[in-house]
Amino acid sequence: MNTEEKNHPLHRLQDKKLNSLKLQIGEVKQLRLSGWKGFKLYLQNPRDTQSADPAIKGIYSSGGKDGVRPWMDLDYRDEVEFHDPSGKPEKHTLSTSDLGIKLFRYLGDLIPPGGHLMVSYEGEQQIHSDTIRSLGMGIPPAATPLGFLLFKSGFPYIKDWYLAEGGFEGPRKLWGEKAPDEGWNQKFYKRTSLQIDKFLGQTFSAKHQDLVEIAQQRSKKIMEIIRKNSKKR
């Protein structure tokens, strides 16, 4: 590994702790576009066993012309398994504890003001299907299972994003915006709070109550964060 590769922001993730687990950078490779790196991020348990699949697989871009700031485009695996030959299979669902938020905070720290982080919700795990269902019901992106991870990681405005490209469409994803300055931070908080206020004033059928109740809990936490940070102006 040359000096440039060692100094790449992705390598700051190596050995970061998620309680008893640690992050491990897997393959990092140059992609066809300048400044784009493909990478995988695994977890390692206290017995030094690496997760069977990466928790994160995606692209890191260092930005580009016209003022484009660094960004990431990710696939996220919320349910991570360890196949330890010396013991029973071990499974962690990251979003049911603080592990998911910790992981996304580490990722968010790599994105400077004005950058963005995208994460696909077209996966096979429950967090993906619950996010799709939530969006279809009109729950704000920030209050969905995946969107809440983004919001808590320093992205005050989350949008549902899909780009039709004539047969070359990428997966549908949530796009988290990191404000370039405090003025935009307050604007993003305002946009999010308007979405949350509208959602909290709605009623939903009982068949969706499982998603609605937890989205309401997330929404109240989001509003607490917005109120706290709005007072700092």
Residue, then its C-alpha position, 0 to 999 in steps of 0.5 A: m500500500n503506497t502513502e496515498e492509499k494509506n492516507h485515504p479517508l477510508h482507512r480512518l475506519q480501520d479498528k474503530k469500535l462498535n462496542s465489543l466489535k471492530l471495523q475492518i476495511g476489506e477490499v479498497k479498489q480504484l474505480r473507472l472514475s478519478g477519485w472514486k474508490g470501491f470498498k467493503l467494510y466488515l466487522q470483527n468480533p472479540r475472537d478475531t472472527q470476521s463477519a461473513d459478509p460486509a456490513i457496508k459495501g459502496i463507493y467513496s468519491s473525493g468530490g469533483k468539479d463545480g464544487v462537488r464535495p466528497w460523498m458516499d453511495l452505500d449498500y448496508r447490511d443490518e443483520v451481520e453474522f459470524h461463522d466461528p468454527s470454535g463456537k455457535p454462529e453469532k448474529h447481530t442486528l445493528s439497528t436494534s442497538d446503538l451499533g447501527i448509529k455508531l457505524f453511520r456516525y463513523l461513516g458520516d465523519l468522513i463526509p465534510p460540510g456540503g457533502h452527502l451520503m446515500v444508502s440503498y433501501e433495495g435490500e433483502q433484510q427487514i430494515h430495507s423492507d420496513t423503510i420501503r413500507s414506511l416511505g409508501m405510507g408517507i412517513p418522512p424519510a428521516a423517520t424511516p429505519l434507514g433514514f434515522l441512521l442518517f439523521k443521527s449521523g449528521f445529515p439534517y435533511i434526508k430525501d427519497w432519491y431515484l434517478a431513471e436512466g433509460g434502463f441503467e437505473g441504480p437502486r432506490k436510496l435515501w440521500g442524506e445532505k450535510a449542510p455546508d454552513e450553519g445557515w443551511n443547517q437551519k434550513f435543512y432542520k426546518r424542512t425536516s421539522l415541517q415533514i415531521d409535524k405533518f406526519l405527527g398530525q396524521t392518522f393511520s390504519a391499525k394494520h400499519q401501527d407497527l411501523v407508525e408507532i416506532a416512526q412516531q418515537r423516532s420523530k419525537k427524538i428528531m424534533e428534540i434534536i432540532r429544537k436543541n440545535s435551533k437554540k444555538r443560533 
